[in-house]
Amino acid sequence: MTWDWIALGAKDILGLVLAARLLVMRLPGVYRTLSLVVLYESLGSSVLFLMQLGYGRFLDYRLVWAGLSALGWVMTLWIVYALLEAVLEHLPGILHFSRRLLNFTFLAAVILALLTAKPEFSVNAGSAGGEAIGYLVVITVVMERVISTVALLVLLAILAFVVWFPVQMPKNLVVLSLGLVVYFLSRTGLLLARSFFSRGTSQIFSTVSMFVLSACFSYWAIGITREGESGSLRIGHGWRRSEQQRLILQLENMNAALLRGARR
């Protein structure tokens, strides 16, 4: 048994355990979204695994992989939006403004990520072999990194806001946010490395990525609890109480002003 099979098995099993645990706990909102995203990840990789074993020979493996990847990008953006909703749940004015801002942020982040993707595409274009499906694979690989970069940039923006304005939120959200940042940071780096190293090392980076995702699944399964929904934390300016109170007041005033503006 090779390391990539071990990584795949660990990822799928831990993903199913995490999804089942989240569904049993019946946690609200973002955790239901997380359970569906995790289930999709595990079931999607199981389909690809079965195809590698020879099932579904009437379908081109690369087309199925590209299709599952595209739907996975939607899932990625879904979990980011769900996290934003959960973090700003008690600040409806800022949440309403942030939804609109996030749409523009995603567009700007996609443009930025695509600009950095040009040399990456040039490096990988030679592996297309001059066939249409080959170019589809290359585009999908590059877009995987682009979407991962976009998600990472938006997550960092959300966390920067939470740290600067010490937003009060459940411990579970802190655990979820940190896990997502670790995953997308490592995934973006590994996808970039896979593009610029020799093709023989691509499986190594894929295996490492699966092990990282397995670690995130384990971290969430242990760290997200029923009790974690009742206790609230502020992770910004905890060492300066006077500064914290001033920023909280600014945050409340900002929320009230945006809420009034949205009602006009």
Secondary structure, 3 states (H helix, E strand, C coil): CCHHHHHHHHHHHHHHHHHHHHHHHCCCCHHHHHHHHHHHHHHHHHHHHHHHCCCCCCCCHHHHHHHHHHHHHHHHHHHHHHHHHHHCCCCHHHHHHHHHHHHHHHHHHHHHHHHHHHHHHHHHHHHHCCCHHHHHHHHHHHHHHHHHHHHHHHHHHHHHHHHHCCCEEEHHHHHHHHHHHHHHHHHHHHHHHHHHCCHHHHHHHHHHHHHHHHHHHHHHHHHCCCHHHHCEEECCCCCCHHHHHHHHHHHHHHHHHHHHHHHC
